[in-house]
Amino acid sequence: MSAITNDPGGQLPADADAAIRQLYCRHAVALQVYVERFCTDRTSADDVVQETFIRAWRHLPKLTADDRPIRPWLFRVARNLLIDADRAARARPVLVQALPDEEPGSDAGLDQVLDRELVLAALHHLSPAHRAVLIEAFYNGGSLVAVARKLGIPHGTARSRMHYALQALREQLHETDAIAC
């Protein structure tokens, strides 16, 4: 093989893997320092250096075909990779992360499901007349006048049933809460 580095004794081994290892030992530190000046983080710089040496490995026969030094070629490949990465980053839309409603790791969804189950269980302990008034008013969104009309009862009866139904529901939920503690 011909000399492809500026170092004295710049001959590379005939084995491609050994040649890349030798190139890496000679040029990786300088290339890393160069790339880190343009990258936002160490991981990105490592990726560019790694891709540079992968391309050197793929083009090793061409690189060893003449006496030109390989270091400028490595720096040119790294520069091109940096330019490509910058163009790709600018082409992507800027993503703005939405603020979560709850802190990460909280069980807000689980809490809602459990609350729903508690209310449903408490509703089943009510009389059918009280349950019907609550369901029509709160789940179907009716006013007391509409609830009375839909259930075929006087307005005053609907108000009375609503009052006693809410009182019974509170008591049932309070009992369930006391049992849980």
Secondary structure as UniProt FT lines:
FT   TURN            8..9
FT   HELIX           16..36
FT   TURN            37..38
FT   HELIX           42..58
FT   HELIX           60..63
FT   HELIX           71..91
FT   TURN            104..105
FT   HELIX           108..124
FT   HELIX           128..134
FT   HELIX           135..139
FT   HELIX           144..151
FT   HELIX           155..180
//
